[in-house]
Amino acid sequence: FFPLALCLRIFAIGPQYFLYLTSWCSILSLLATGASMNLRTRNAYLSPQTYYEENAFGMTLSYEIVVPLRLLRFFCLDEHLNSLPILKTIFYLMRSRLMRSGYALGVIWLWHATL
């Protein structure tokens, strides 16, 4: 979901998207999340121990930076929080239907769990 949303924001805003701090936070957190999904390096990225590895350029790379980069996602929440007033209005207008469907869901769940 997040890579698709990033691509759509870049397409909608254009090159100006890269001028904002939140855009760089989003890009860096997605890169760190993608890097930590690799099964071979996942333990090195997400463990609290310190690992250093020398890359092809002769520089040492610390794996401790991946977790803080993944936490940058919290700075990008303002991109998704703009829709909360609209959702609040929808929940207010549909509250009776939501309560009826929630009640039906609870009854069916309890009925299924006891039989």
Secondary structure, 3 states (H helix, E strand, C coil): CHHHHHHHHHHHHHHHHHHCHHHHHHHHHHHHHHHHCCCCCHHHHHCCCCCEEECCCCCEEEHHHHHHHHHHHHHHHHHCHHHHHHHHHHHHHCHHHHHHHHHHHHHHHHHHHHC
